[in-house]
Amino acid sequence: MKRRKFIRYLQASLLAVIGTGLTSKFHYSQAQTGESLTIKWLGHTCFLFEDAATKVLVNPFRPIGCTAGYRNPTVDTDLILISSRLLDEGVVEGFTSNPPPMLLYEPGVYQVDNRQIQGIRTTKDREGGRRFGTNVAWLWQQAGIKILHLGGLASPIGIEERILIGRPDLLLIPVGGGPKSYTPLEAKQTLEVLKPRIVIPTHYKTEAADEATCDIAPIEEFLSVMEGTPVRVVNQDTISITRADVPQEGSVIEVLSYGFDQVSPDSLGSN
């Protein structure tokens, strides 16, 4: 029953994108000089991207397994992008935004309020998708910054995908290993192919993990294989960048810190 309801919700959302195009509150604006993009890490591969006009949420999850100790990421947003329907990156229940957020979940090129959003099909695992199926990597531009969110995948980037992607300004890449995420070494090899300017690692083990069920590595294992690449550890879950902050040469790694000590809005409402 829940699966049928979920699929109907997805279908309705997709029809809204295709059929109306310009009727949502998801507004496009040309990036002005100095316009900033705020990036908030909500745990695992889930991030909220916000500029002056738009909020884009990628890969909301259900707190379970490797995400057990994260807060439920049902934040206010205009658009939701999911890489698959797995529980750690594709749960769209509980959102109360009014109007409801748009939802994109399949590969393709979408025009939403004159902004192009591209979902790129990849296989999620190292077995041609036989275990975990298709992964959708999301490519779009916001505040003048070209963003690529790879979702959760362990398969190499092929030539066709490489051509579609080009060189991203900002890349979010899974690094913790396991059956559906790059190992640290595989992530490094992918970075050598894509040559992003700013890298934000995702999908690694933190104190949120259920030790009995989470089989991925901590961030330190990825950083150890990236020796020589500048790393900035941010002591908060949010950063803001402008086009001027994007390196012209080379890459920099930005590691965000999850706010485990923050109070959940749900707990405040229950008092």
N, C-alpha and C positions, 0 to 999 in steps of 0.2 A: 504493500500500500504506500509506504513512504517512498519507495523507488518510483512508482507511477506518479506520485505527486511531484517529486523532484523533476522528473522528465517533463511533465506538463509545464512546470515553472520555467525550465530552461527553454522549451519551445516557445512559450509566450514571450519570453524576454528577447529571444532571437528575432521573432517576427516583429517585435516593436522596433528593433534596430533597423531591420531591412525595410519594413513598411513605412515608417514615419521619418526616419533619417534625422530630421531637424527639430523634432518636437520635444526632446528631453531637456533637462536643465544642465546637460553636459555641454558647456559652451567652449568654443574655440577662440583663442586670442593669439595674435602674433606675439612672439617673445620680444619684449621691450628690453632695451639695454639695462642690465642689472636686475632683470626679473629673476626671482629666486624659485628654486624647486626644493620643497621640504620633503624629506624621506624619513619615514618613521617605521622602525622595525617592530612588528607585532609578534615575532616569534617564528622560528623555522624558516619557511620560504615566503612568509606573509609580510607584505610591506604596503604602506599607504604612501602614495605620491600625490603631492598637493602643490599647485601653483595658485595664482590669483583667481583663476576661473574654474578649476577642475580638481576633483578628488578621484583618484584611481586606486582601487584596492586590488591587490593580486594575491591569490591563493589563501583565502580564509580556511581555517581548519577546525576540527573538533579536538579538544584537549584529550589526547590518548597516546600511549606509547612514548615516542620521542617528544611529543608536544604536551604531555600530561600536566606539567606545571605552569604552562602559559595561560594567561587569561583568554577568554573567548574573544576573538577579534571582530565582534559585530559593531564596528564603528560606523559613523555617518560617512557615506560615500555617494558619488554620482555614478560610478561604473565599477563593476566587478569583473575581473579576468581570472579564470581558473585554468590550470594546466592539465588537470584530469579530474575524475570524480572520486579519487581516493580520499580517505578521511583526513589525511595530513595536508591536503592542498586543494580541496574541492567541495567544501561544505558551505552552503549558502542559506542556511536556516537562521532565523532570528533577527534579520535586519529590519529596522523600523523606520528607515529614512522615508520622508514624504516629499515628493513622489518616490516610489521604490527605485532602487538603483537598477540601471541596465546591467545585463549579464552577457558576457561572451565566453564561449567554452569550446568552440570548434575552430580548426584551422581555416584560414581565409583572410581576405582583405576587406575590411569594414570601413565605411565612411560614416563617422558619427559627428554631427555638427561640424562638418568640413575638416575634421581631423582624421587622419588615416591611422587605423589600428590594424596591425598585421599579426595573425596567428600562424606560426610556422610549425608544420607537422614534423615531429621527430619520434623515434622509438624510445620508450622509457628505459628499457633494460638492455643488457648485453646479449640478449638472445633474440634480437629482432622483434621485440615486443611480445613474444610468446607468453611471458609471465605477467607483465604489467601493462601491456598495450601501448597506446599512443600517448605521447606527451606533447603539449602545445607550448612552444616558446613564444613570448609576446614581445613585439617590437613596436615602439611608438615614439613620438617626440613630444616633449612637454617642457615649457620654459626655455625653448631653444636647445634642449639637450636630448640627444638620441639615446633612448633607453632600450636595453634588451634584458628581459627577465627569462632565464632559461628554464624556470620551473624546477622539477626534479627529474633528472635524466642521467643515465650512465652510458649512453651510446655516443660514439664520436660524431662530431659535426661533419656532415657530408659536403661535397663540392656544391651541390645545389643550394643547400642551406647557407653555406658560406657566401655565395653570390647574393642571395636574398638579404642577408644580414649586413654585409659591408663591414665597416669598422664602427662599433658602438662607442659613444662617449662614456656611457655608464652600463656596466655589465653586472648582473646579479647571477651568481653561479654556485651550484651545489658542490660541496667539497668534502662531505663527511663519509663517503663510501657507502657500503651496503649494496643491496641488489638493485636499487633504483636511484643511485646518486654517484657522481664521480668520486673516485678516491682522490686523495690529495695530489697524487702524481698525474692522474687523468685530468684533473682540473688544471694543473699547470700546463699540460700539453694542449688543452683547449684554449687557454689564454695565449699560448704561443701562436695559435692559428688565428684567433679573432682580434688580437692586439687591442684590447679595450684601453681607454685612457684612465677610467676609474673602475675599480673592482670592489664589489661588496660580496663577501662570501656568505653563503646560506646553507641550510640543511646540514648542520653539524650538532654534535652533542653538547648540551648545556645542563645546568642543574635542574632544568625542567623535566629531564628525561626520567621515565620509569626504567630503572636499571634492569629489571627482569625482561623487558621487551624491546629496548632500544639498542640497535646494533650498529650505530654509526660512531665516527671518531670525533674528538673535540677539535676545536679550531687550531690548536697548537700544532697538530700534525700537518695541517695545510701550510701554516706559516713557516714551518721548518723546511719545507721543500721550496719555498719562495724566497730563499735567501738572496739578497741583492736587490729585491724590489722594495721600494719604500712602503712602510706600513704605518698607518695612523690609527691608534686605538682610541675610540671616542668613549668617554665615560658616561654616555647617555644613549637613549634609543633613537634619537632624532638628529639629523644633520640638515643644513640648508646649503645649497650650492647655486651658483650662477654660471652662466656660460663662461665667464672670465676665470672661474675656478678650475675649468677642465684643462688638464695638462696638454700642452702642444706636442710634447715628445714623451715617450715612455709611458709607464703606468704607475698608479699608486693604489694601494689596497687600503680600504676604509673598513675597520671592524667596529660595529656598533655594539653597545652593551644593553641588554634587556633590563628593564626596570622591575626586577622581582619584588622590590619593596613598595611598589606603587599599589594603591588601594583600587580594587576593581569597582567600576561604577555599579555593578550588580550587587556587590556587598553593601554599598552605601544605601541603595534603594531598599534593602531588606531590613534595615534597622528601624 
